[in-house]
Amino acid sequence: MNIKASSQVLGVIGDPIAHSFSPDMHNAAIDALGVDFCYVAFHVSPDRVGEAVNGLRGLEILGLNVTIPHKLAVMEHVDRISEEALAVGAVNTIHNEDGNLTGHNTDVYGVVKAIERVVGVTTFPENCVVLGAGGAARAVTYALGSRDEVKQVTVMNRTVERAESLAADMEKITGKRIVPEALDAPTEARVFGDARLVVNTTSVGMHPKTDASPLLDPAHVRPDLILYDTVFNPLETQMMREFKAQGAPAFGGLDMLVFQGARSFEIWTGIEPPTDVMKQAVVGRFA
Ligand code: ATR
């Protein structure tokens, strides 16, 4: 890639950041488009988040992605927060327009687009389940609850108090029935029996503990229950294998990663990037 004096800088901040897939993904898109941008990773420690965000103005950096653990902390350092980011309570994208910083959340778009594209449904099931109650769960619950056709989202979490707090917030924001539940086998049997889509947002099964799965009993999985696992490393999780073994469709988080990145790229540059190229760049890292 050809970085010049005129190149506009994009990047990602996080802690840790050295293993991020975002530079591969965005630089592949920049190369394919032949446009004058470059994308770098910045390690930012939690006590320097304010300085890092203010640095965007000083260095005239066009845009940033924000990853763990800074998605909440950056919110107090931007000038404006989009409706979605406000609803989710997290910012994963900052856009610098002449020193004016707007915080966005493209995870919401990413999960909806991934489900539409790879799962192949444009009408979501009335009854959906979210596993987990962290930041990713908030984005997914908001995304599902914002769909007209979705009537109920059940949020199952190991720490049920977190599910209760998330459900209360999202019920207010979306106006849908958001039901908090514990993550245990009897609840799984009951909740999975009524649902057609499960989205895993827990970190269970993520590299390096790839043998783990948040599924408590494979017998609770019917062939008409779809799994979207937001975990993308490994590309196929243990939970996905368990669903497939029951004849149920299962999809991994790679597409959500690509679509949230593509949306960020479009916000910064106004250009729709080639998502197939971005996906291949990430897959290449696993080769
Ligand atoms: P993120 O912001 O990426 O969603 P997080 O806030 O750390 O990350 O949330 C991780 C989620 O995975 C939580 O729902 C967590 O459950 P708790 O709220 O009970 O901690 C869930 N999780 C992590 N390890 C788990 C495990 N071994 N079993 C079940 N759930 C787990």
Residues whose N, C-alpha, C, O or C-beta is under 5 A from the ligand:
A	BS01	ATR	G132 A133 G134 G135 A136 A137 N157 R158 T159 R162 T201 T202 S203 V204
